[in-house]
Amino acid sequence: MNQSIFQFGQKLPEYSVPVLNERAVRAGAGILFLPAMIAFMNAWLVGNFQPTRVFVVMFLLDFTIRIFINPRFAPSLILGQWVVRKQQPDYVGAPQKRFAWAIGFVLALAMLYLMVIHRVVGPINLIVCSICLLLLFFETAFGICIGCKLYNMFNRNQAQLCPGGVCEAPPEPGAGGNLAQLWILAVFVVGVGLVAQWVYSSSPPELRTVAPPGASAPATAAAPIDPAEAERCTVPDFAKAIGHEAKWKLHNNCP
């Protein structure tokens, strides 16, 4: 079947709207989620924003190709299509996907302006990154396209061919589980909480990096302050800007 270079979605005779292979789309979301999480944790835990800047450029280029040229040529979707090449395609409507990806494109533009061009460091960057991670996670883990759900709020023509048939038929009664399953989940969560409390309370004091809420630090004799050590433990401005002082001191072994 002949396809144009500049085309969004496949035009198949059995469908009334252009379609995309949902399996490849979810695989592509997962492929992007992994480096996005690595970059986010580098920024959040150690204050290293360089991986985030690299990822923003990569993400923006990928989504520019998806939206303005053809999803078939987007690197993440090329790799995703190859990963799921032996699976039966699951075609979904392309218009709502384009709307959802446009949201990611706008977020990436904001991050390019703030982090890559102006090297701004602050809470707004972490918020935007968290939104991107949330969108990617829901897409790859649950097959839920949050942007596609917003599509119906701003378009008169409602989305068609949604993943899992959610646009065509409501879920059956009890599809989300029953009361017994809810109790099992609740008991599991409580059990994990009790295990965590036991692990932290039974650990040797030297392994407890974080004191329990309300607990006071043990009294220690004041020691002379080494000027070199004091200079090493001076919190940099970027850590202060994002409220990262305590974590920076923790990861740099500073009092």
N, C-alpha and C positions, 0 to 999 in steps of 0.2 A: 504494500500500500504506500503511495507517494505521500510524503509529508513535507511541508514547507519548513525552511530553517527557522523562520520567525513564526512560531505557532505555540499556543498554550494548550496543551492537552491533545489527546488523540481523538480523531473524529471517526467513530465506528458506526456502521449502519444500524446496529441494534439499539443504539442509545440516542436520545434526542439532544443531549448536551455533550460537549467535549469531556473526556474522562482522563483520569490518571490511575495508575496502578497503586492502590493503597499500600500494598505490601512493600513496594519500593520506597514509597513516601515515608512509611514508618521506619524502614531501615535507614533511610537518609537522616531522619530526625535523631535516631539513636547514634549514628556516626558523628553527628554534630554535637550531641549532648555530652559525649565523653570528653573531648578537648575543652568544651565549655566549662564543664565541672572542674577539670584540672586547673584551668586558668582562674576560675573563681576562687578555688581553695588556695591557690598561690597568693592571690591578692588578699583574701580574708585572713589567712593564718600567718603568713610570713611577710605580708606587705610588698610582695613582688608583683607589680602590675604589667611587666613586660609581656608575659604570656597572654594576658588579656588583650593587650594592644594588637598583638599578632593575630589572635583569634578574631577580633572585631573586623580586621581587614579581610581575613579569609571568609568570614561569615557574610560580609557585605558583598564581596565578589560573587559568592555562590548564589545569593538571593537575587542579585542583579541579573545574572544569567537566567535564573528560574523565571523571573517575572517579565523581563524585557526582551529576552531572546527565545529560549525554549527550555523547558525543564529537562529535556533529554540530554542537554549539554552541561547541566549543572554537575560539578564534580561529586558532590555528596550523593546525588541521585544516580549518577553513573555507577558509583561503587555500590550503592544500595540495590540497584537493579541487578548487578552481577551477583550479589550475595543471595538474593531470592530468586535467581534465574530458574531454579528447578521447581518453584512453587507455582501453583495455579494463580494467575492474575486475579485480583479483586478490584474491579473498576469502580471508581467513585467520581462524582461530579467535580469538574475542574474549576468552575467559577468561584465556589466558596473557598477552595484552596488558594486561589490567587489572592482573594481578599485577606485570608489568614496570613499568607506569606508577605503581603504588603505591610501588615502590622510589624512583622519581624524586620522588614526592610527599614521602616521608619525608626525602630528602636536601634538598629545597627547604625543608621545615619547619625542619630543623637550621640551614640557612643564614639563614633569616628570623630565628631566635632569636639566632644569633651575630652576623651582620653588620648586619642592618637594625635590630633592636631594641636590642641591647647594643653594637653597633659594635666587636665584638671583631676584632682583626687578628692573624693568626698562621698557622702552617703548616697547622693543621687546615682552615682555609678553603680554602687552595690544594689540599689533598688532596681535599676534597669536590667542589670545582669540577672537578678533573681527572677524577674518577670520572664526573661528569655529562657532561663532554665526551666521555669514552671511550664511554659508553653511546649518546650521540647520534651520534657518528661511526660506530660499527659499524652502527647502524640505517640511517643514510642512505647510507653509502658501500658497505656490503657486504650490506645486507638481513639482517643478523644481529642478532637481538634477544637480548641476553645475559640480560636479565631473564626472557625466555620459557624459556630453557634452565634457569634456576634454578627455574622453575615446576614442572618435572617432579620436582625433588628434594624438594619440600614438598607435593605433591599426589598423592593416590592415582590420580585420573583423569588420565591423561597428556594432554598437549597434542594437539590435532587441527588439521588444516588449517594446517600451518606454512608459512612462505614458502619457495618453491622445492621443496615436497614433502619436506623433510628429515625430517618425522615419519613419513612413510609408506614411504619407500624409501631404502635406503642409496645413497651415490654409486657410480657405476660405477668399476671399476678404472682407474686412470690419469686420473681426472677432474681431479685436482689438478695435473697436469703430469708431465713425465718428467725423466730425468736430464739430457738435453741442455738443457732449459729451465732447470734448476737451475744448470748451469754458466754459461749466458748471464747469469742474474741475478747470480751471484757475480762474473763478470768486469765487469759493469756497475757493481756496488758498488765494487769495487776501483778501477776507472777513475775514478769520481767522487771517491774518496778521493785518488788521485794528482793529479787536476786541482785539487782544493781545496788540497793541499799546495803545488803549484806557484804557484797564485794568491797564497797568503799569503806564500810565500817571495820572490816577485818583486815584491811591492807596495812602494812607497816607505815608508820608516819612519814618516812622518807619518800614513799611512793605516792603520797597524797599531794598532788600538785595543786589542787583547788580545795580550799577549806569549805566546810559545810556552811550554809547561810546562817548568819548570826554568830558563828564561832569566832573567837578572838585568837589572834596569832600568839603562839607561845612566846613568853618573855625571854629575850636573849641579851647578853651583855653587849653593850655598844662597842663596836670595833672601829679602829682608825680607818678612815676612808681614803683609799688609794686614788689620787687624782686621775691616773690613767684609766682606772676602772670606772670612775665617775663619768669621765668623758665618753667612754665606750657605751655606758648605759644611758646616755642622754637620748631621750625619745625624739626621733626625727619629726619634722613638721607634717609629713604625709600621714604618719600614724596618728598624730593629734587631730588632723583634719577629719579623719573618719572615725574618731573615737576608739582608736585601736591601741591606746597606750598600754593597758594592762596585758593584752595579748602579745604586744611587741616585747615587753619586758619578760614575759613568761618564756617566749621562744628564743630570747637572747640570754636567758639565765641571769636576769638582772633583778635585784631586790625591789 
